[in-house]
């Protein structure tokens, strides 16, 4: 019998964390009001430290407020429970401790029967490590995860929570950024969109932005032209970027239109950037999960530098929409998806069924608790989808060859 549950959010933000917490609280209050609820502060960091907030009657009565906000009210962090060296360095465990055991023992000490993790592939693979440890050592706890990532790249989940909102918000961000195209002559704008391995968000953001263009009226006689406000290149990790060939095409656009705007996935061309850094003897900065720190490597600046000279650009602007879009409150489409998933997460928890809640692409898109050992990150964006091909054709960009898979 479930008497106490804990919730944590982890990894980068996405436009679903606050709402998912609210949805879990609402569902428990509806179907199992006697179940106690706590929320660990700053994700697995709070779990290791025993730092949590109590969901009291005031929070239960006002949980609907959480649907109106972005971010996470209980805080996030990036913690990998199998990276003991990093955790010792950060003072979260002692030398010689097994972090998985520390976390498991803390859950027991706190009286927790069910742990809800809300996060992306790193969060849920960490949850999988913890769930496996709990099962192997007969702790009798259930772990139920919810998939959040604006990259929409969790295997085998069809749609991650918050990704639709992030694309919509990225397009809103772009409306103001692209308006800068006349702040100088021969302007090059690089809109860098989050997406380490997957180009879905870049493509979806570009699609949303161009849908907005379709709703506007234009007055080219005074310089207000759709051609100048349009996107002229969309680059994702799944497609090979022929910089020389694209530069030739974009140079023509620069000559004819007077500006060029690129939507670039932060992971596009990352291998080339890393190889160039390593060849120059530079250290490649990485996080506790081994991922390249993209904010330090700065792919947008790298591509802007490559293209600017080739386009004879007189002014260059690089803008990143990630922090704007990932901290937004969930839109209506995501709110509906979040409710579906949180309702099922609670139902699964109450019957002791572990897994990550999502529509299973490998099982007819059925919404279910997917076994943790089937959850993986890095799901590639399918560049062969017709809507994506149509968009590239509309902007005059040649369909790229598929990049080598990693």
C-alpha positions in Angstrom: 0.0 0.0 0.0 1.3 3.4 -1.0 1.5 5.8 1.9 4.1 8.4 0.8 5.3 9.5 -2.6 8.2 11.8 -3.6 8.5 14.0 -6.7 11.6 15.4 -8.2 12.5 17.3 -11.4 15.9 17.2 -12.9 18.1 18.2 -15.9 17.4 21.2 -18.0 14.1 23.0 -17.8 11.2 22.3 -20.2 7.7 23.9 -20.4 6.1 21.1 -18.4 7.9 20.7 -15.1 5.7 23.0 -13.0 2.5 21.7 -14.6 3.6 18.0 -14.2 4.1 18.6 -10.5 0.7 20.2 -10.3 -0.9 17.3 -12.2 0.6 14.7 -10.0 -0.6 16.5 -6.8 -4.1 17.0 -8.3 -4.4 13.3 -9.3 -3.3 12.0 -5.9 -5.6 14.4 -4.1 -8.4 13.2 -6.3 -7.9 9.4 -6.1 -5.7 8.9 -3.0 -6.0 11.9 -0.8 -4.4 10.2 2.2 -1.1 9.6 0.4 1.6 12.0 1.7 3.6 13.9 -0.9 7.0 15.4 -0.6 9.1 17.1 -3.3 12.9 16.9 -3.3 14.6 20.2 -3.9 16.9 20.5 -6.9 16.3 17.0 -8.2 18.7 14.1 -7.2 20.8 16.6 -5.3 18.0 17.1 -2.9 17.4 13.3 -2.7 21.0 12.7 -1.7 20.9 15.5 0.9 17.4 14.7 2.2 16.3 18.2 1.3 12.6 18.3 0.5 9.4 20.3 0.7 6.2 19.0 2.1 3.1 19.2 -0.1 0.6 20.4 2.5 -3.1 21.1 2.3 -2.5 24.7 1.0 -0.5 23.4 -1.9 -3.0 20.6 -2.6 -5.8 23.1 -2.7 -3.9 25.5 -5.0 -2.0 23.0 -7.2 -3.8 24.3 -10.3 -1.7 27.4 -10.0 1.3 25.4 -11.1 -0.1 24.9 -14.6 0.2 28.7 -15.2 4.0 28.8 -14.7 7.2 27.7 -16.4 10.3 26.5 -14.7 10.2 24.2 -11.7 9.0 25.4 -8.3 11.1 22.8 -6.5 14.3 23.3 -8.6 16.5 21.3 -10.8 20.2 20.1 -11.0 22.3 17.8 -13.2 23.3 14.8 -11.1 24.3 11.4 -12.3 24.0 8.8 -9.5 26.6 6.6 -11.1 29.2 9.3 -11.3 30.6 9.0 -7.8 33.7 11.0 -8.5 31.6 14.1 -9.5 29.3 13.7 -6.5 32.2 13.5 -4.0 33.7 16.6 -5.6 30.4 18.4 -5.2 30.0 17.3 -1.6 26.9 15.3 -2.2 28.3 11.9 -1.0 31.4 10.8 0.9 34.5 9.2 -0.6 33.8 5.5 -0.9 30.0 5.8 -0.8 27.8 4.2 -3.5 25.5 7.1 -4.5 22.8 4.6 -5.5 22.8 3.2 -2.0 22.9 6.6 -0.5 19.8 7.6 -2.6 18.0 4.3 -1.8 18.7 4.6 1.9 17.5 8.2 1.9 14.2 7.2 0.3 13.7 4.5 3.0 14.7 7.0 5.8 12.1 9.5 4.4 9.4 6.8 4.3 9.0 7.0 0.5 7.1 4.2 -1.3 7.0 5.8 -4.8 9.4 8.2 -6.5 8.2 10.2 -9.4 11.0 11.5 -11.6 10.3 14.2 -14.2 13.1 14.7 -16.7 14.8 13.8 -20.0 16.8 10.9 -21.0 19.6 11.6 -18.5 17.1 11.9 -15.7 15.3 8.8 -16.6 18.4 6.7 -17.3 19.6 7.8 -13.8 16.1 6.8 -12.6 16.6 3.5 -14.4 19.9 2.9 -12.5 18.2 3.7 -9.2 15.1 1.5 -10.0 17.4 -1.4 -10.9 19.4 -0.9 -7.7 16.2 -0.8 -5.6 14.8 -4.0 -7.2 18.1 -5.8 -7.0 18.4 -5.1 -3.3 14.7 -5.6 -2.5 14.0 -2.1 -1.3 10.3 -2.4 -2.4 10.0 1.1 -3.9 8.4 1.9 -7.2 9.9 4.5 -9.6 7.6 6.1 -12.2 9.1 8.7 -14.6 7.6 11.4 -16.8 9.5 12.4 -20.0 10.4 16.0 -20.4 12.8 17.3 -23.0 12.3 20.1 -25.5 14.5 18.1 -28.0 11.7 15.5 -28.2 14.4 12.8 -28.5 13.5 10.1 -26.0 13.3 6.6 -27.4 10.6 5.1 -27.8 8.4 8.0 -26.7 6.4 9.7 -29.5 6.1 13.1 -27.8 8.0 14.4 -24.8 6.3 16.8 -22.5 7.0 20.5 -23.2 8.4 20.1 -26.7 5.4 21.6 -28.5 5.4 24.6 -26.2 9.2 25.1 -26.8 8.7 25.2 -30.6 5.9 27.7 -30.3 7.9 29.9 -27.9 11.0 29.7 -30.1 8.9 31.0 -33.0 7.7 33.9 -30.9 11.3 34.7 -30.0 12.3 34.6 -33.7 9.6 37.2 -34.6 11.6 39.9 -32.7 15.0 38.6 -33.6 14.3 38.4 -37.4 12.9 42.0 -37.1 16.6 43.0 -36.7 17.3 42.1 -40.3 17.3 45.8 -41.3 19.4 47.0 -38.3 22.3 47.0 -40.7 23.0 46.3 -44.4 23.9 42.7 -45.5 22.8 41.3 -42.2 23.4 37.7 -41.2 21.1 36.4 -38.4 21.8 33.0 -36.8 19.0 31.7 -34.6 20.5 28.9 -32.5 17.9 26.5 -31.2 18.5 23.8 -28.6 19.0 20.3 -29.7 22.2 18.4 -29.0 21.6 15.3 -31.1 18.1 15.9 -32.5 16.9 18.5 -34.9 13.2 18.2 -34.1 13.0 21.4 -32.1 14.8 23.4 -34.8 12.6 22.1 -37.5 9.4 22.5 -35.5 10.4 26.0 -34.5 11.0 26.9 -38.1 7.7 25.5 -39.1 5.8 27.4 -36.4 7.6 30.6 -37.4 6.7 30.2 -41.0 3.1 29.5 -40.0 3.2 32.9 -38.4 4.5 34.4 -41.6 1.5 33.0 -43.5 -0.8 35.0 -41.2 0.8 38.4 -41.9 0.2 41.0 -44.6 3.2 42.5 -46.3 4.1 45.9 -47.8 7.2 45.4 -50.0 6.9 48.9 -51.5 8.2 50.3 -48.2 10.6 47.4 -47.5 8.2 45.2 -45.5 8.7 41.9 -47.5 8.1 38.3 -46.6 11.3 37.4 -48.4 13.4 39.5 -45.9 11.4 38.1 -42.9 11.6 34.5 -44.1 14.1 31.8 -43.0 16.7 31.1 -45.6 18.4 28.0 -44.1 17.5 25.3 -41.6 20.3 23.1 -40.4 19.9 20.0 -38.1 22.3 17.3 -36.9 20.7 14.6 -39.0 21.6 16.3 -42.3 25.0 17.0 -43.8 25.8 20.7 -44.0 27.8 21.5 -47.2 29.0 24.9 -46.1 30.6 25.8 -49.4 27.5 25.0 -51.4 25.1 26.6 -48.9 27.3 29.7 -48.8 27.0 30.1 -52.5 23.2 29.8 -52.4 22.9 32.1 -49.4 25.2 34.7 -51.1 22.7 35.0 -53.9 19.9 35.5 -51.3 22.0 38.2 -49.6 22.5 40.0 -52.9 18.9 39.8 -53.8 17.1 40.2 -50.5 19.7 42.1 -48.5 19.8 39.8 -45.5 20.0 36.1 -44.5 18.4 34.3 -41.6 19.5 30.8 -40.5 17.8 28.5 -38.0 20.5 26.3 -36.6 20.3 23.3 -34.2 23.0 23.7 -31.6 24.1 20.1 -32.3 24.5 20.6 -36.1 28.1 20.2 -37.1 29.2 19.5 -33.5 31.6 16.8 -34.6 33.4 19.2 -36.9 33.6 21.8 -34.1 35.0 19.4 -31.6 37.5 18.0 -34.1 38.7 21.5 -34.9 39.1 22.3 -31.1 41.0 19.0 -30.5 43.3 19.6 -33.5 44.1 23.0 -32.1 45.0 21.3 -28.7 42.0 22.9 -27.0 40.2 21.1 -24.1 36.6 20.3 -24.9 34.5 21.2 -21.9 32.1 18.4 -20.8 29.4 18.0 -18.1 29.0 15.1 -15.6 27.2 13.0 -18.2 30.1 13.4 -20.6 28.2 15.7 -23.0 30.0 18.6 -24.6 29.1 21.9 -22.9 27.4 23.6 -25.9 27.3 27.0 -24.2 31.1 26.9 -23.9 31.7 25.6 -27.5 29.1 28.0 -29.0 28.1 26.4 -32.3 26.1 29.5 -33.4 29.3 31.6 -33.3 31.3 28.9 -35.1 28.8 28.8 -38.0 28.3 32.5 -38.1 32.1 32.9 -38.5 32.2 30.3 -41.3 29.3 31.9 -43.2 29.9 35.6 -42.6 33.0 36.0 -44.7 31.5 33.8 -47.5 28.3 35.9 -47.6 30.2 39.3 -47.4 28.0 40.0 -44.4 28.5 43.5 -42.9 26.8 42.7 -39.6 26.2 39.4 -37.8 23.8 38.7 -35.0 23.7 35.4 -33.1 20.7 34.8 -30.8 19.7 31.7 -28.8 16.1 31.0 -28.0 16.7 28.0 -25.7 16.4 29.7 -22.3 13.5 31.8 -23.5 11.5 28.7 -24.7 12.4 26.1 -22.2 11.2 28.1 -19.2 7.8 29.0 -20.6 4.5 27.8 -19.2 3.0 24.9 -21.0 0.6 25.7 -23.9 -2.8 24.0 -24.3 -1.6 21.1 -26.3 1.1 20.3 -23.7 -1.3 20.8 -20.8 -3.6 18.1 -22.3 -0.6 15.7 -22.8 0.7 16.4 -19.3 -2.7 15.6 -17.8 -2.9 12.3 -19.7 0.6 11.3 -18.5 0.3 12.5 -14.9 -3.1 10.7 -14.4 -1.6 7.5 -15.7 1.6 8.0 -13.7 -0.4 8.1 -10.5 -2.5 5.1 -11.4 0.6 3.1 -12.2 2.3 4.1 -9.0 -0.7 3.1 -6.9 -0.6 -0.4 -8.4 3.2 -0.7 -8.2 3.9 -0.6 -11.9 7.3 1.1 -12.6 8.4 2.8 -15.9 8.4 6.0 -17.9 5.0 7.2 -19.0 4.6 8.0 -22.7 3.1 7.0 -26.0 5.1 4.0 -27.1 6.2 4.3 -30.7 7.2 0.7 -30.8 3.8 -0.5 -29.6 1.2 1.3 -31.6 1.6 4.7 -29.8 -0.2 3.3 -26.8 0.1 5.4 -23.7 1.7 3.2 -21.1 4.4 2.8 -18.5 7.5 1.9 -20.6 10.1 -0.2 -19.0 13.2 1.8 -17.9 15.6 -0.4 -19.8 13.9 0.6 -23.0 14.4 4.3 -22.4 17.3 5.9 -24.4 18.2 9.4 -25.4 19.3 10.7 -28.8 16.3 9.7 -30.9 17.1 11.3 -34.3 14.7 13.6 -36.1 13.3 11.9 -39.2 14.3 14.4 -41.9 12.4 12.4 -44.5 9.0 13.5 -43.1 7.1 15.3 -45.8 6.4 18.5 -43.9 10.1 19.0 -43.4 10.9 18.3 -47.1 8.1 20.8 -48.1 9.6 23.5 -45.8 13.1 23.1 -47.2 11.7 23.2 -50.8 9.7 26.4 -49.9 12.8 28.2 -48.7 14.9 27.0 -51.7 17.2 24.8 -49.7 18.4 21.5 -51.2 17.4 18.4 -49.2 20.6 17.3 -47.4 22.2 13.9 -47.4 21.7 12.1 -44.1 24.5 12.7 -41.6 26.3 9.7 -40.2 24.5 8.3 -37.2 26.1 8.2 -33.7 
